[in-house]
Amino acid sequence: MPDLPAGADRASDRALDVGLDAHPLVAGAHRLAEDLLGGLGNRWCHTQAVAHAAAPAVAAGERPVLVAAAWLHDIGYAEPLRRTGFHPLDGAWYLADHSWSDLVVGLVAHHSAARFVAAARGLAPHLRRFDDVRHCVGPLADALTYADQSTGPAGDPMDLEDRLADMLRRHGPDSLNARAHDRRAPVLRAAVQRTRLRLRRRPDNRRASGSL
């Protein structure tokens, strides 16, 4: 079965947002993200798109946690939260200090295989505070990585390989992100592939493909 094109699995899932938006966890995350990132232009566009892309690949009961983490995944870019300049860690510290759930905090800390860049920055000991296998692998972590890595910096759908190439261009070949790339990229590809497989197995996608 061919891969779903970037963004193709999003349009049919906007209805999921209606119920999720009213969930207290999601609504609180949305408000906080807008307060911190709403004036940051493309960063806010990216965050909105990631939040709307995240839910479909996980079971209904897991969607509020996932979508909350998606709204919050980049809050560490907000200037008042900056402590190390490494946004997954800075965002996670803020959320932990404000009593957000451990699972949401850990997903933010480890989103998009942040552990590899943290190691390159010498921040791995700080990130270990949030270590839990659920934060790094599994449907929730995979789906957050998928949503983040299939969304461009301005919120447009983007193929993973284009997203990785764009990251290397923006950060530069000598950046810490580039140094982590050889270890990080295969982990991102695997998470995206696992999520695409889960999306294909959804009954609506299987019917559309003629496999039922």
Helices and strands as residue ranges (DSSP letters): G 11-13, H 14-21, H 24-37, H 42-54, G 55-57, G 60-62, H 63-72, G 75-77, G 79-81, H 87-97, H 102-110, H 114-121, H 124-127, G 128-130, H 133-136, H 139-149, H 160-171, H 176-201, H 203-209
